[in-house]
């Protein structure tokens, strides 16, 4: 705040509305302001060549958080003092965005959707390069591995307050978990401390007093249009997303739960620019199925983190002998949500006891699970079209262990184990496809290539051969045609107008075949 105040005093020629007081905006800057106005509340990362640039107060904010140099962009007009500006390299943007998110900011990512050459060819020499928002980053909608903690859920929570009856809908976009519940105003603090949401969305009609009560528990508050929480619109969003004709089978107990779930889905769709992750069917959690623990008691118990906010030294750190990220998240969820349903408690105890009574089997299962990966998060990235070859490999490697894992756990008797075992069936075709398609070692980025096995797709092999050896093939073709026609000066050339063509000198024009 001090930095921004000083900068405002030193540069009074700028307004925070994005309008220059000195001179008019260039077409490019006007495009910037238009995109920024469409995404209020988001810091706009505006792609310019190899950098994402930020301007005006966005640049001031980002430079202060990221510790990068703040400069000015000036026009050619006399007396133009310039506009605050900073930038980050496009290839390193993810790290900078993660830091901004950690500090409570949201980021809109704007990409060039054509090259400058394409723009000039289509619309003239002075044509403006087309740009559009391709991603909205918020604390509760992250899927990037580098921005998430492997052992923690990353919940997005929607809250609807109806006369002190509080309806909740929460999802982890990175894993697909999707649940809803209803509680009271008195128990809301307990729910917030249990879920530890990374972002909370509220209707714009939410009272200031209620919002102020949330601040100690919520890391980020996002206010959205009240129409998202309208029951009819929310129900329609749920039906379309779940691809069902009725919600009767999902066990919603209140219209408010439907409203909160629909608003949550709409917000996810908006921030993912129309794409939707693969979410599980919404599970309605009964408010008497688990024990409410008030925030102060939870803090004192140090269930999943100490008073200093660290996992080390907590009950979770002592008990966590899991070998997978999803296992660690599940254990944390169990500790955060102590069961009250006696039947469920006995079911869980029976399964745990069965494994504890067979130490050798338990060790074998752990050994098998070590070869798995965080498949839920890989699937989420792929469905949102931001997956990598390593995500595909993670899915393949996890599917590979299912037969062995199924054989191992069926050695334990019990209905619950049999129920779990059935979930392993039906993935043989997908596993076979990925095994045939993928190399054992793959790059981090798809653009680096080299992750599809040769022979998997003959047409792809042909294209790859052309890509890898295209110039050599052209040279060989040039040599063959020169020998066939007797034109020693024949050359294969390329330009943007004609593409590839054969060129001969006038002296050999009579040798060119008809």
N, C-alpha and C positions, 0 to 999 in steps of 0.2 A: 504493500500500500504506500509506503514512504517513497519507494522508487517511482511508482506511477505518479504520485503527486508532484515530485520534483520534475519528472519529465513533462508533465502537463504545464507546469510553470514555464519551463524552458522552451516549449514548443506550442504556444497558444494558437498557432495558425491551423491546428488540426481539430476537427470535431470527432467525437466518439461515434458518430452516425455513419462514418465512412464517406463524408462529403468534404472535398478539399475546399478550403477557404481561398486558396490561391490557385486560380486556373481551373480548367475543367478536366474531368477524367478522360484518360485515353480509352479506346475500346477495350483493351485488355483489362485495365483497372475497373472499368464499368462491369465487365464480366465477373471480375472478382467480387465486387460489391453485390451484384445480383445473386451470386451463389451464396454469399455470406448471409444475405437477408433471408434466403430460403431456409437457412439452418440456424436460427437463433439459439444461443446458448452453447454453440460448438465453436472451438477454435478451428479455423479453416486452414488446412494444409493444401496450398495451391501449387500444383505441379507446373514448374517452368524448367524444361530441359532435364538436367540431372539433379535438380533440387526441388524440395517443397518449400515454398516461401510463405511467410506470414507478414501481414501489414498492419499498420496503425496500432490500436490498443491490443490486438491479438499478438502482435510482435513483441510489445512491451511485456505482456504477461508471459509468453513462452520463453523469451530471453531470460527473464528473471528466474523462472523455474528450472530451465535447462542449463543455465550458466553459459549461454552462447553469446556471441558478439551481436550487438544491436547496431544496425547501420541505418541509412536513409536511401530511399529511392527518389530520385529527382527527375523532373521532366526537362525538356530543353528550353522551357520558357524562362525569361529573365525574372529574377525575384522569387523563383520557386524554391522554398526552403526544404522541400522534400517531405517524405512520409516515413515514419519508423518502419523498419524492415529487418527481418532475420530469416535464416533458412537452414535446412538440414539436408544432407545428401539423401537421395531417394533410397539407396541401398541400405542405409542405416536408420531409416525412419522408424522402424518398429520399436527400437530401443528408446528413442525420444518420445514416441507416443505413449509407451508404457510408463515412462516417468511422469508425463502430464496426467495420465489416468490415475496414477498413484496419489497425485496431489489434488485429486477431486475434479479435474477438468474433463470435458468431453471433446472429441476431435472428429471433424468432418474431413474425409480424405478425397481430394479432387484430383482426378487424373486427366491427362490429355488423351482424347479418344481418336486422335489422328495425328500424323506427323506434320510439321510445318510444310514439307514438300507436298503432302496430300492436300493440305488446305489451299496452297497456292495453285495447284493444278485444278482444283475443283471450283475455287471462287476468286482467283486473281492474286496478284503479287502481294497485296496488302491484307489478304484474308486473315482473319483471326482464327487461331487453332481452337477447335471444339474441345470443351472440357465438361465433365460432369462428376457429380458426387457418386463414388463407387462404394463407400463404406462410412458408416457412422460408428465410432468407437465410444462405448460407454462402459462404466465399471461393471455393470451386471450382464453385459452381452459379449464378453470376450471369449474367444476360442483359441487364440494363439498360445502355443506351448510356452513361449518365453514370457508371457504376461500372466500366467496362471501358476499357482502352487499345486504341485502334483497331488499332495495329500489333503488338499482342502477343496470343498465345494465352492462354487462361485455363483451364489444365488442372486437372482433378480426377483424382487418382491413387489407385488401390487397390493395396495391397501384401500379398502372401501369402508368408510365409517358411516354406518346408518344408525344414528341415535344411540351411540355407544355399543352397538353390536358391530364387531369388527370382522369383516370378511377378508381373507387372505388368499392370494394365489402366488405361488413361487415356483421358479424353474431354474435349473442350471443348464444354460444353453450349451455348455461344453460337454455335458454328459447325457442330456435328454430327460433328466428327472423333471417331473411336472406334478405338483400337488396343490391341494386347496384345503382350507379349513376355516372355521369360524370361532372367534374367541370374544372376550369382553375387553373393555377399555382397561380394566384392572390387570388383566393378564397379558396385555400387548407387550409390555416391557420384557416379560419372560419369553415371549415368542421371538422378539427381535434379538435378544441375547442368545437364544438357542440357534436361530438360523444364521445369525451374523451376516445379513445380506450386504452385498457390495454395492447395491443400488436399490432405492425404493421409489416406486412411481405412485403418484397420488393424483386425484382429480383436481382440477383448478378451483373447484368449489370448496376444497378442504379449508377449514378454518385455521387462522394463524395460531391459535392456542394449541390446537392438535398438532400442527407442524412443529411448533417449538418443543413439544413434549417428545417428539421423535428424534430431534437433533442429537441427543446424547448416544443414541443407539445406531443411527443410520449414517453410513459413510458418505452417501450421496443421495440427494433427493432430486427427483425429476417430476415436474408438474406437467401433466398432459391434459388434453381437452376432455371435458366432462362427457362428451358424446361417446368416447371410447368405453365408458363405464355404463352406458345405457343398456338395459337388459336385452332388448331386441337386437341391437347391433352386435353386442357381445356374443349372444347365442348364435347369430349367423356366422360370426367369425369362427366360433368353435366348431360348428357343423361343417363348414368348408374345410377347416384345417384337419379335422379328424376324419373327414370323408364319411360322415354318417348322416342319417336322416332324422335321428332323434337322440337326445342326451339322456334318455331314461336309464340306460344301462350303466351310467357312470356314477350314480348315487349322489348327485348334488342334493343337499339338504335345504339350500336357500337360493333364491334368485340372486342374492348378493355374491354368492360364490361363483355363479355363472358370469356375472358382470365383471368380477375381478379377473377371472380366467381369460375372458374375451379381451379385456383391456391389455392384459399381459401379452397375449398373442399378437395383438395389433402393434404394440410397442416393439416387440421383437421383429416383426415384419418390417416396420418402418426403419429401424436401425440397421437391418440387414439388406436395405434397399430392395425389398420385395421378395427376397429369398427366405426360406424357412428351414430351420434345423429339423432333424428328425426327433421329435419329442415323444415320450411315452404317453399313453393314455392318461388323462388326469386322474390322480388318486385322491379321493376325499378322505382326509385324516380326521377321525373322530376326536373331539377335544377331551374325551375321558379315557382315551387309549394310552396316554402317556402322562408322566408326572410333570407338572409345571414347576419350574425352578426360577425364583425371582432373580433379577440381575445381580444383586449383592451376594446372595447365597452362591450363585454359579461362580462368581468371581472368587469367592472365598474357598470354594471346593477345588478350584484349579483343575477342572475336569479335562479340558483340552489345551489350555494355556495357563501360564502362571500369571501372577499379578503384574509382571513386567510385560505380558503379552507374548511370551515365548512358549513354544511347545516343550522344549527341554525343561524337565522338572515337573511337568504336569502328570496327571494320572495316565493320560494317553501315551506319553513318552515311555512310561514303565510297561504298559500293557501291549504296546504296538510291536508285535513280532511278525506282522504281515510282510509279504514279499512283493506285493503289487500296490500300485497307487490307488486303484479302486478299492482294494481291501482296507487300506489305511483310511480312506474317506468313509467307508462303511462303518468301521470301528468307531471313528469320531462321531458319526451320526448316532450310533447306538448309545454312546456315553452321553451325548447331548440330549437324547430323547429316551429317558428311562421308561420302560413299559409298565403299564398298570394292568393290562389284560392278562389274567392268570394263564389262560390257554396258550397265548403267544409266548409268555415267559417260559412255560414248560417245553414248548416246541423248540425254542432256542437252546435251552439247557440240554435237552436230549441230544441234539445234533452235536453240540460242543463236547458233551460227555463221551459220545461215541468215538470222536476223534482222539480225545485225551486218553481213552482206554486202549488205543492202538497207536502207540508212538511211532512205530515203523511206518505205518500207513500215512500218518500225519507228515512225516519227513518226506515220504515219496511225493505226496501231493504238493508240498512246498517246492520241492525240486522241479516238478513239472510246471508249476505256476511261474517260476522264475524265467521261463522261456516265453511268457506271454508279454503283452504290451498294454498300454492304456487305450484299448480299442474303442471305448465309448467316445473319447475325445477325438480320436482319429476319424470315426464315422461322422461326427458332427462337422468337422472341418471339410470333409469331402462333400457332404450334402449341401454345404454353404459355398461350394466351389472355390475353396481356398486350401484344399488339401494338397499334400505333397507326395512324391513317390514313397517317402518313408512312412506316411500314413497308410498307404496301401500295403506296404511290407509289414507294418504293425498288425494290421488285420489278418494278413495271411499267416504270420507267425503264431498269432493267438488261435486261429482256427486249426492250425496244425496240431496243437496240443489237446484238442477236445476229445478225440478218441481215447487217448491214454488217460486223460483226466476222468472221463466217464467210467472207464473200466475200474479206476482206483476208487472212486467215491461209491460205486455200487457195491463195494465190499462192506459198506456200512448199512445196516438195516434201518428201516424207518420210512414213514410216508413222506416226510419232508425231503429226505435225500432222493427218494424216487421221483418226487416232483421236480427237484432241481435237475436231476439227470435228464429228464425229458426235454429240457430246454437246450440240450446239446445237439439234438437231432435236426436234420434239414439243411445243414451248411456244406454238405459234401460237394455240391456243384460249384458253389462260390469258391471254396477252397481249391478245387481242381483248376478252376479258371485262373486264379491268382498265382498258383504254383507254376502253371505253364507260361504265364505272361511275364512274371517278374524275375529279374536277376536276383541273386542272393545278396549282392551289395548294390545299393541304389544311392543316387545323389540326394541332397536336401531339396533341390529345386528341380521342377520338371523341365525348365528351360535348359538345364545342363545336359539332358539326354542320357542315354546309356542305361536305361533301367528296364527296357523291354527285351525279352529274350529273342534271339534270332530264331526264326522258324515259327514263331507264334502267329504272325500275320504276314503272309507273302507280300501283300501290297505295301505294308509298312516297311518291310525289308527293302523293297524296290525304291521307295521314297528315301529311305535312309542311305542307301547306296548312292543315289543321285545327290543327296545332300553332302555326303562325305567325300565322294569322288567325282562330283559333277564336272569340275574343271579339267580333270584328267580325261574324262570321257569326251568332253568337247575337243580337247587337243587331239585325241585319237580319231574322232570323227573328222576333224579338219585334215589330218594327215591322210585318212582313207579317201576323202573326197578329192583332195589334191592329186593323189595317185590315180584315182579312177578317171578324172576328167583331164588329167595332164596339165592342170593349171597350177603351176608352182607357187604363184602369188596368192592363192586362195586363202582367205582368213575368215574365221568366225569371230564376229564382234557383237557388241551389245550397246544399246542406248535406251533411254526411258520411253522414247516414242515408239520404236519398232520392236523392242525386245532383242532377241538374238537373231542374227542374220549372217549370211555369207557375203563376203565382199571380194570382188576381183578387179583387177586393173583393166583399163580400156583396151590395152594391147591384147588381152586374153578374152575379150568379150565374145568373140566368135566361137570360142570353145565351150561356152555355157550351154548345157543341154536345154532343149525346149521344155 
